[in-house]
Each structure stands twice: as structure tokens, then as C-alpha cells.
Amino acid sequence: MLTNSRIAYHRHDHKRCINAALCRARELCDARKARFTPIRETVLKTIWASHRPLGAYDIVDQMSQSETSAPRILPPTVYRAIQFLLDQGLIHRLSSLNAYIGCPFPGNYHSDFFLICEQCGSTAECSDDQVDHAVKHAAGRADFQVGSKVIEIVGICPECQV
């Protein structure tokens, strides 16, 4: 089982998360001969700025307020970068929130489920073989071919329970 839930919900050196995500992204893009342009890197860094999902316009706003971005970033530019990051498996889209969150396991097969705190918005990506098996088993019984799956579980994180 892969999980980052302990990290997402507890205070930590978040710069390490961002640096690790950027390093993995560069390595994967280099290996795949995919162009990890400065704008794509900035969008990924913005998404990884916290363990909270961000909508596309939140990303536009944060990038426009950043010192590293002189002219206002336009939404189509951000949407193209988001699509690239999704295609490379570097981020995930959370449908219920219409928002994006960084993937801590890019390049590895994993069955995603997300624990979303309804109070603070912190979100942890988890993966569990038993959950994956249960979904495949249920789909098989229904003769349903799974294309993709994202399970979102809403509750209260350990920090907000205190």
C-alpha cells in the first residue's frame, strides 16, 4: 500500500514535498522525452504548494500574484499545462471539487483513493491493493470494463479532529 496521508495531515517541511515532486517530474519527463517547460513546472509547483486541491482559476490567481510571473497568466495557458501534467500522471483531477492535486507516486501503478478533509481541505492520496481488487471484482460481476477510477472519501483529518 502506498500512502502519504500521514504527511498530508501533519506539519512538515513542505518544501521537501515540492522539491521531490519537481525532481520526479523532471526525471519522468526526461525519460519520456516530454517537454517540462517553465510554465508547466510553475503550474506543478503551484499545485504542490499545499496538500489542498486547487481549481484552475485558483492556479491562475496564485501564479498571477507570484513574483516570478511578470504578466498575468491566462487561463488557456494554465489549462494546457494542467492537461500535460494529467497526461504525464504528475497530478490528479478530483471530480467532486473540480480541482487538481499533485501525485506523490508518478510513474508507479497505483489505485487512487483520496481522503479529503471537509474542514481544512487537506487531501491525501492513498493506494491499496484490496481497494483495487474490490473495485475490479465488483466491476467484473457487473460485466463492466473499468476505464479509470478515482475514489473520493470526505471526512475530518487528524489535525482538525483535535
Residue pairs with C-beta under 8 A, 6 or more apart in sequence:
1 126
1 127
1 128
1 129
2 104
2 105
2 108
2 110
2 126
2 127
3 124
3 125
3 126
3 127
3 128
4 104
4 124
4 125
4 126
5 115
5 124
5 126
7 17
7 51
7 124
8 51
8 115
8 122
8 123
8 124
8 125
8 157
9 51
9 117
9 122
9 124
9 157
9 158
9 159
10 158
10 159
14 49
14 50
14 51
17 48
17 51
17 102
17 104
18 45
18 48
18 49
21 44
21 45
21 48
21 90
21 102
21 104
22 41
22 44
22 45
22 48
24 90
24 106
24 107
25 36
25 41
25 44
25 85
25 88
25 90
25 106
26 36
28 34
28 88
28 89
28 90
28 106
28 107
29 35
29 36
29 88
30 36
32 88
34 84
34 88
37 81
39 73
39 77
39 81
40 81
40 84
40 85
42 63
42 66
42 68
42 69
42 81
43 59
43 63
43 78
43 81
43 82
43 85
44 81
44 85
44 90
44 91
44 102
46 54
46 59
46 62
46 63
46 66
47 54
47 59
47 85
47 91
47 100
47 101
47 102
48 102
49 62
50 122
51 101
51 122
51 123
51 124
52 101
52 120
52 121
52 122
52 123
53 94
53 97
53 99
53 100
53 101
53 116
53 121
53 123
54 62
54 99
54 100
54 101
55 97
55 98
55 99
55 100
56 75
56 78
56 79
56 82
56 100
57 75
58 99
59 78
59 82
59 100
60 73
60 74
60 75
60 78
63 69
63 73
63 78
64 72
64 73
82 91
82 100
85 91
85 100
86 92
86 93
86 100
88 106
89 103
89 106
89 107
90 102
90 103
90 106
91 100
91 101
91 102
91 103
92 100
92 101
92 102
92 103
92 112
92 114
92 125
92 150
93 99
93 100
93 150
94 100
94 101
94 114
94 116
94 123
94 150
94 152
95 150
95 152
96 116
96 152
96 154
97 116
97 152
101 114
101 123
101 125
103 125
104 125
105 125
105 127
110 127
111 127
111 128
111 129
111 131
111 132
111 135
111 149
112 125
112 126
112 127
112 149
112 150
112 151
113 125
113 126
113 127
113 128
113 131
113 150
113 151
113 152
113 153
114 123
114 124
114 125
114 126
114 150
114 151
114 152
114 153
115 123
115 124
115 126
115 153
115 155
115 157
116 122
116 123
116 152
116 153
116 154
116 155
117 123
117 154
117 155
117 156
117 157
117 159
117 160
118 154
118 155
118 156
119 156
119 157
119 160
120 157
120 159
120 160
122 157
122 159
124 157
131 151
135 146
135 149
135 151
136 146
139 145
139 146
